[in-house]
Amino acid sequence: MSQQYNARISQIHTLASAVKGACVNGALDGGQTIKCPNELADSILDTDGGKLLFESVADEHRGQVAVAWSTSIQNHCNTHGEMPSDALLASAAQSMMNTRSEEKNPMMFESVSATLATSDGLITTPKMQGLILASMLKASTSDMVTWIPADVNKSEIFELKRVAATKFGDYDAGQEIEEGDNKQFSSMKQFYQFPLAKQPDGTKTTFEFDTATDTPAEIKLPLRAGKTKIYHNNVAVAEHHHAVSGLSLTAINESGFGGSVDLIGGKISVNAPAGITGNLAVSYEVDIEKNPDLIPRVQLTEESYVMTPSWVVLGAQYTQQAYWMTNRELGVDLTSSLGGIQRNLIAYERDMSNLSYALRAAGGQNEYTFPLSVATDHKFYEHYRKLELTLDEASSDILQTTKKSGGKGIFAGAVALRICRAMGAPFFEAAPNFQEGLEVSYAGKLFGKYKVFFVPKGFSVGNTVFDDLTMLMYGRGNNHTDAGLVNGDAISPTLMKEGLRGFTNQEHLLALRYQDIHEKDGEKYFRLIRLLPE
């Protein structure tokens, strides 16, 4: 493994541990959550993680930002029943540490100073720092992406692979040992079919299996005495009893089979009754003590993919007359209101962009269908329980192609969600206080294993359509890189005040974001399930 990979793993562990140490452990006193906000803030900031994370926040707001982070994690756990991933927490922590107020660090974002040189100034408010983690956790698509601790200029994504370092068994040197492989490598006891040209044809009575030519590795293997068996049509018909028969094979149950074993040369000779057909196979054990150089070895290799971020910019403007009118007559701070609209729109577009990427990826994969019409001899629940079989089939397809994960969750259109909710408990467990709204939101868990997110409006990418009858399944593995999409904020949404031009005030919300399909087979993590109307 490279130093870069080890550094990334260490970075994720360190940053995620800092967040959990401060915002989870620091929020507890005797195993109970601290209720008083001031006491909670003091407890969080007194931890090592709190000092690391919130050092850049202005002194008078540091406690509020710390409490906001802790509350965001508590709300996520209450809704989803699980902690956010370490990758997401580390990405949020890196975004926080990328922020510096001008008082704390006048060289803020030095690497992008040329881009910001034409602005009238950059203001990173404590409110925005407090929303970094909350906005990530609020994004309903966060669960299907891999979050990276994002640098300003570029970031690397790593994938670790297990590779056979030596030629042995079913593997060649340098061949990847994939999850789910059913191949022989570490076991000295091996089983192989005789090659097709050496199989019985009704005329042959003698056969020879040579480990140097008839195994995938094509290596002469020393054989352990007393460990060889011959199989005809999967039934053991002869075996080697070293103490009794020397190098000869002894028939089992008077099968009529015999032969001999060359323990040093790795050859097995078989004598068979006349006229046999069918399949011939052999099992043996490699005597590794005779040649320790054959010991199979595994090594870890990695592939890295470099990503560069893109700018996200959304402006807002208002006249001085409008500001004072809304402030005086409606009691509304127009600056804060527009700022909230900007932040919410940027967060909403992150969700929709992730969904668009996922739909585009799924459009090139296998598609599944499920009929909504119930047969006359079926009850409602009987029919819709069959939906689980369809979803499991799509999930298995994701697992077989990614070698990392099956389906973890589903984004469901309006009709698809109604079908899920109609099944009720225990098949569908609704999320606490879920209500259909105009934003993508977590709705509950289906069949005890698939998270379900509600997508209120249909959309399309090219000729691939997501409508009310569509389910979009995603996979997400255990490793921080095992996902179809990559997200990360090098610069979290930050307010830039352009100032007054005439009677018009202009402000811009700017972010530097990583967001794309994972370059390593990201498309394979998604599948579409279409519900067919009656």
Buried (B, 14 or more C-beta within 10 A) or exposed (E): EEEEBEEBBEBBEBBBBBBBBBBBEBBEEEEEEBEEEEEBBBBBBEBEBBEBBBEBBBEEBBBBBBBBBBBBBBEBBEBBEEBBBBBBBBBBBBBBBBBBBEEBEEEBBEEBEEEBEEEEEBEBBBBBBBBBBBBBBBBBBBBBBBBBBBBBEEBBBBBEEBBBBBBBBBBEBEBEBEEEBEEBBEEBEBEBBBBEEBBBEEEBEEBBBBBEEBBBBEBBBBBBBBBBBBBBEEEBBBBBEBEEBEBBBBBBEEBBBBBBBBBEBBBBBBBBBEEBEEEBBBBBBBBBEEEEEBEBEEBEBBEBBEBEBEEBEBEBEBBEEBBEEBEEEEEEEBBEBBBEEBBEEBBBBBBBBBBBBBBBBBBEBEEBEBBBEBEEEEEEEEBBBEBBEBBBBBBEBBBEBBBBBBBBBBBBBBBBBEBBBEBEEEBBBBBEEBEEEEBBBBBBBBBEBBBBBBBBEEBEBEEBBBBBBBBBBBBBBEBBBBBBBBBBBBBBBBBBBBEEEEEEBBBBBBBBBBBBBBBBBBBBBBBBBBBEEE
